[in-house]
C-alpha cells in the first residue's frame, strides 16, 4: 500500500497543482464548512484531489474501465516533467467551485448532511459535477449527487475506497445504474486505501462557476 505521506511528499507540477487546489478550496469557508462532514485529516484532501485530477481528464468510457489504484496515482504524480493542461485546470477549478457552492448553500448542502461523506465520494462528487455541469443547474447537480449517494449505499454496506464501490459510483455517473438487489459486503475486497477510510468509519439556471 502506498501511504498518504509518500504521496504528499511528491514534487513536480502535478503535485504543486494539487496543493494549489487544496489551498483554494479546502478552507473554512469551502470544503471545511460545517455543512459537510468528511475525513479531511492526515493528507486525505491531498489524496482525494490528486485522484480526482487523475480521473478528471478521462472520458466516461475510459472512466468506467478505470480502477481505483493508488499505484497508478503514484506514477502520475511522479512524472516531474508532466504539465497540467489548461483543459484539466479549467475542469478542476469549475468542478470544485460548484462543489463549494453546493456546500455553502443552505438549500443544497442538505445532500451532504444525511451521511458522512466517504473518501471515495469526495472523489466521485467532483467527477459527477464535471460530467453534468454543462447540462444541470445547482438544483440538478444536488439532486444527482443525492441520488448517487443513495444508490451506492443501497448496493454496498460499506462505502469504502475499493474497486467495487468506485465502479458503482462511476456507473452512476455514466448513467448505468446497477440493478443489484441486495447490498454487498465489501470488507473482503482489495481495498487500495484502508487508511483513508479509518476516520470515515468512526462516528464523530445552468450552474456557472464564479469568475
Secondary structure as UniProt FT lines:
FT   HELIX           4..8
FT   HELIX           13..25
FT   TURN            28..32
FT   TURN            34..35
FT   TURN            42..43
FT   HELIX           44..56
FT   HELIX           60..65
FT   HELIX           70..78
FT   TURN            80..81
FT   HELIX           86..104
FT   TURN            106..108
FT   HELIX           109..112
FT   HELIX           119..132
FT   TURN            133..135
FT   HELIX           138..155
FT   HELIX           163..173
FT   TURN            174..175
FT   TURN            187..188
FT   TURN            192..193
FT   HELIX           194..197
FT   TURN            198..201
//
